[in-house]
Amino acid sequence: MSYEFFPVVYDELMDGELYDAWAEFALSHLPEETHSLLDLASGTGEFSLRMALAGLQVSGLDLAPEMVRVSREKFAQIDLEIPVVQADMTHFDLKQEFDAVTCFCDSLNYLETEEAVRASFQNVYKHLKKDGTFLFDVHSIYKVDQVFANYSYGEGDPYISTIWNSFPGEHLHSVEHELSFFIQEDEKDCYIRKDELHKERTFPISTYKKFLLEANFCDIQVFGDFSDESPNEKTERLFFKAKK
């Protein structure tokens, strides 16, 4: 998977209302006494930004150096102090504990093995204070196997055009996204093409619960599609809440 170019156009492609929905969900499920928050796979910093503006002391962590660079520049432009670390969520050590840890935007689906998901949960547990809260979301099996099956999407505007095609991946309940970007060169009537491949994999709810319990989490709850309702067979995005 490549992130060399994607961060540059990420905010252009994402719906800002989604970040509002993630922030609203998180704030409604975090205890009032939550002050510090670690945002895993923080990307370009849009969710971190919203949580910081809500009054939380936020830190970010992302694997991709370009994502880290983009988010740091964004925070610096508005004089907002949000430290962002470039690290792998499967083996990081910040030598700090937080009241809460979040991992949204189906970022955990980019972990292709059970061992990687387990390791991430264990790292989260180590970085939470006693009674701390872990919130994350993942694609459902329904979305990966049926909604993404032979999915094709295209969009264009004067600056950037995008072609997105999805295909079944090599693992059970996995998908591969082929992304092509056509970016207009400054003051030129021509475009540069950039291609990226993104792989995602999900697991049954029971598997995520099993891994959370193995990491010693408790009070595990599961919700569907940004709501407080239990998921059903057509739920596309699963939200998990667990306590240390």
C-alpha positions in Angstrom: 0.0 0.0 0.0 1.3 3.5 -0.9 0.6 6.7 0.9 3.1 8.8 -1.0 0.4 10.8 -2.8 -2.9 10.1 -1.1 -2.5 12.5 1.8 -2.2 15.4 -0.5 -5.8 14.9 -1.8 -7.3 13.1 1.2 -9.2 16.1 2.5 -10.5 16.8 -0.9 -12.0 13.3 -1.2 -13.4 12.9 2.3 -16.8 14.3 3.3 -16.2 16.7 6.2 -19.6 15.7 7.7 -18.2 12.3 8.3 -15.6 13.7 10.7 -18.4 15.7 12.4 -20.2 12.4 12.9 -17.1 10.6 14.3 -16.5 13.5 16.7 -20.2 13.5 17.8 -20.1 9.8 18.4 -16.9 9.9 20.3 -18.0 12.8 22.5 -21.3 11.1 23.3 -19.5 7.9 24.4 -16.6 9.3 26.3 -17.0 10.0 30.1 -17.2 13.6 31.1 -13.9 13.3 33.0 -12.0 12.5 29.8 -9.2 15.0 29.3 -6.4 13.3 27.3 -7.0 11.4 24.0 -4.7 9.5 21.7 -6.0 9.3 18.1 -4.5 6.3 16.3 -4.2 6.5 12.5 -4.8 10.2 12.8 -4.3 10.8 9.1 -4.6 14.5 8.1 -5.8 15.4 11.6 -9.4 16.3 10.9 -10.8 14.2 13.7 -8.0 15.2 16.1 -8.7 18.8 15.3 -12.4 18.5 16.1 -11.6 16.8 19.4 -9.1 19.4 20.4 -11.6 22.2 19.6 -14.0 20.3 21.9 -11.5 20.9 24.7 -9.6 17.6 24.9 -5.8 17.3 25.1 -5.2 15.4 21.9 -2.2 13.5 20.5 -2.0 11.9 17.1 -0.2 8.8 15.8 0.0 7.7 12.2 2.2 5.2 10.2 2.5 7.3 7.1 5.1 10.1 7.2 3.1 12.1 4.6 0.0 12.0 6.8 2.0 13.2 9.7 3.5 16.0 7.7 0.2 17.2 6.4 -1.5 17.2 9.8 1.4 19.0 11.5 1.3 21.7 8.8 -2.4 22.0 9.3 -2.2 22.4 13.1 0.7 24.9 12.8 -1.3 27.1 10.4 -3.9 27.7 13.1 -1.4 27.7 16.1 -2.9 24.6 17.6 -0.6 22.4 19.6 -1.4 18.7 18.8 1.7 16.5 18.9 1.7 13.9 16.1 4.0 10.9 16.2 5.0 8.8 13.2 4.6 5.2 14.4 3.0 1.8 13.8 -0.1 1.1 15.9 1.0 -2.5 16.2 4.1 -1.7 18.1 4.4 1.8 19.5 5.5 3.0 23.0 4.8 6.6 23.9 5.6 6.1 27.6 2.4 7.9 28.4 -1.2 6.9 29.4 -4.4 8.5 28.1 -8.0 8.8 29.3 -9.1 7.6 25.9 -7.8 6.1 22.7 -9.7 6.3 19.4 -9.1 4.7 16.0 -11.7 5.7 13.4 -12.2 5.9 9.6 -11.9 2.0 9.4 -8.2 2.3 10.0 -8.0 -1.0 11.8 -9.2 -2.7 8.5 -5.8 -1.9 7.1 -4.3 -4.5 9.4 -4.3 -7.7 7.3 -3.6 -10.3 10.0 -5.2 -11.4 13.3 -1.8 -11.0 14.9 -1.6 -7.3 13.9 -5.1 -6.6 15.3 -4.2 -8.4 18.6 -1.0 -6.4 18.9 -2.8 -3.1 18.3 -5.4 -3.9 21.0 -2.6 -4.8 23.5 -0.8 -1.6 22.7 -4.0 0.5 23.2 -4.5 -1.3 26.6 -1.0 -0.4 27.7 -1.5 3.3 26.8 -4.9 3.7 28.6 -5.3 4.9 32.2 -7.3 2.8 34.6 -11.0 2.9 33.5 -9.9 4.4 30.2 -12.1 4.1 27.1 -11.2 2.6 23.7 -13.4 3.6 20.7 -12.9 2.3 17.2 -14.8 1.5 14.0 -14.4 -1.1 11.3 -16.2 -2.1 8.1 -18.8 -4.9 8.6 -18.5 -8.2 6.7 -21.6 -7.1 4.8 -19.9 -4.0 3.5 -16.7 -5.7 2.6 -18.3 -8.8 0.9 -21.3 -7.2 -0.7 -21.2 -3.4 -0.8 -17.6 -3.3 -2.0 -18.0 -6.2 -4.4 -17.1 -4.9 -7.8 -17.6 -1.4 -6.6 -16.7 1.4 -9.0 -16.8 5.1 -8.5 -15.6 8.1 -10.5 -15.7 11.9 -9.9 -14.1 14.8 -11.5 -13.7 18.6 -11.1 -11.3 21.2 -12.7 -8.5 20.3 -10.2 -8.7 16.6 -9.5 -10.5 13.6 -11.0 -10.7 10.2 -9.2 -11.4 6.7 -10.4 -12.0 4.1 -7.6 -12.4 0.4 -8.3 -12.8 -2.3 -5.6 -12.2 -6.0 -5.9 -12.3 -9.0 -3.5 -8.9 -9.4 -1.8 -6.8 -12.5 -1.1 -8.0 -13.0 2.4 -11.5 -13.9 3.7 -13.6 -10.8 4.1 -11.0 -8.6 2.4 -11.1 -6.0 -0.4 -8.5 -4.2 -2.6 -9.2 -0.6 -3.7 -7.4 0.6 -6.8 -7.3 4.4 -6.8 -6.3 6.6 -9.7 -5.9 10.4 -9.4 -5.6 12.8 -12.2 -4.3 16.2 -10.9 -4.1 19.3 -13.0 -0.7 20.8 -13.1 -0.4 24.5 -12.1 -1.2 26.8 -14.9 -1.0 24.0 -17.4 -3.7 22.3 -19.5 -2.5 18.8 -18.6 -2.9 16.3 -15.8 -0.6 14.1 -13.8 -1.8 10.6 -13.0 -1.1 8.9 -9.6 -2.1 5.3 -8.8 -2.4 3.7 -5.3 -3.5 0.3 -4.0 -5.3 0.1 -0.6 -6.0 -3.3 1.0 -8.6 -3.7 3.8 -9.7 -6.7 5.8 -12.4 -7.2 8.4 -13.4 -9.9 10.9 -16.6 -11.1 12.5 -17.8 -9.1 15.6 -17.1 -12.2 17.7 -13.5 -12.1 16.6 -13.0 -8.4 17.6 -14.6 -9.1 20.9 -12.3 -12.1 21.5 -9.2 -10.1 20.8 -10.4 -7.3 23.1 -11.0 -9.8 25.9 -7.6 -11.3 25.3 -6.1 -7.9 25.8 -8.0 -7.6 29.1 -10.6 -5.1 28.0 -14.1 -5.3 29.6 -17.6 -3.8 29.2 -17.5 -4.3 25.4 -20.3 -2.7 23.4 -21.0 -2.7 19.7 -23.1 -0.2 17.7 -24.0 0.2 14.1 -23.6 3.1 11.7 -22.9 6.1 14.0 -25.9 5.2 16.1 -26.5 3.9 19.6 -28.4 0.9 18.2 -27.1 -2.6 17.9 -25.8 -3.6 14.4 -28.0 -5.6 12.1 -27.4 -7.7 9.0 -27.2 -4.5 6.8 -25.0 -2.5 9.0 -22.0 -1.1 7.1 -19.8 0.4 9.8 -19.4 -1.2 13.3 -18.5 0.9 16.3 -16.8 -0.7 19.3 -16.5 0.7 22.8 -14.4 -1.0 25.5 -13.0 -0.2 28.9 -9.8 -0.9 30.7 
